[in-house]
Amino acid sequence: MQQLPQAFKDQCVTCHSSSSAMNGLNPFGEDFANAGQNIDAIGQFDSDRDGYINTQELAASTFPGDPKSYPGSIAAPFGLG
């Protein structure tokens, strides 16, 4: 995968705590930054500790930095699902 899919690059909340990129990083954003923005390095992490690894969440169009957003949840935020 190496890079975030474009749909996630367009959503600040993929890495940030809210829809404003000016806010701090969420757990996925912290892991991503610490890995030099190499998605493969953190693909097997469960950054938000919701029971799903980051690659599972990205494949399901859910946010790996938000424990309320996970594969099988009612709806993916921002119409990504």
C-alpha positions in Angstrom: 0.0 0.0 0.0 2.9 2.4 0.9 0.6 5.5 0.8 -2.8 6.3 2.1 -5.6 5.9 -0.4 -6.7 9.2 -1.9 -10.1 9.1 -0.2 -8.3 9.1 3.2 -5.9 11.9 2.2 -8.9 14.1 1.6 -10.2 13.7 5.1 -8.3 15.5 7.9 -9.8 13.2 10.5 -7.9 10.3 9.1 -4.9 11.6 11.1 -6.2 14.5 13.1 -8.5 14.7 16.1 -11.2 16.7 14.2 -12.0 17.9 10.7 -9.6 20.7 11.2 -6.0 19.9 10.3 -5.0 22.5 12.9 -5.9 20.1 15.7 -3.7 17.5 17.2 -3.1 14.1 15.8 -5.3 11.1 16.7 -3.6 7.7 17.5 -3.4 6.7 13.9 -1.9 10.1 12.9 0.7 9.8 15.7 1.7 6.3 14.5 1.7 7.4 10.9 3.9 10.4 11.7 6.3 8.4 13.8 6.7 5.9 11.0 7.7 8.6 8.5 4.3 8.5 6.9 4.9 4.9 5.7 1.6 3.1 5.9 3.2 -0.3 5.5 5.2 0.2 8.7 2.0 0.6 10.7 -0.5 -1.6 8.7 -0.5 -4.3 11.4 -1.0 -1.8 14.2 -4.4 -1.3 15.8 -3.8 2.4 16.4 -7.2 3.2 17.9 -7.4 -0.1 19.9 -10.8 -1.1 18.5 -9.8 -4.7 17.6 -9.1 -4.0 13.9 -5.7 -3.5 12.5 -5.1 -0.4 10.4 -5.1 -2.2 7.0 -8.5 -3.8 7.8 -9.9 -0.4 8.6 -8.5 1.3 5.5 -9.8 -1.6 3.3 -13.3 -1.2 4.9 -13.2 2.6 4.5 -13.3 3.2 8.2 -11.0 5.5 10.2 -8.1 3.7 11.9 -7.7 6.6 14.4 -11.3 6.6 15.6 -12.4 3.6 17.9 -16.0 4.3 17.0 -15.3 3.8 13.3 -14.5 0.1 12.5 -15.4 -2.5 9.9 -19.1 -3.4 10.4 -20.0 -0.2 12.2 -23.3 1.4 11.1 -21.7 3.9 8.7 -18.3 5.0 7.7 -17.9 8.8 8.4 -18.1 11.3 5.6 -19.6 8.8 3.1 -16.4 6.8 2.5 -18.2 3.4 2.9 
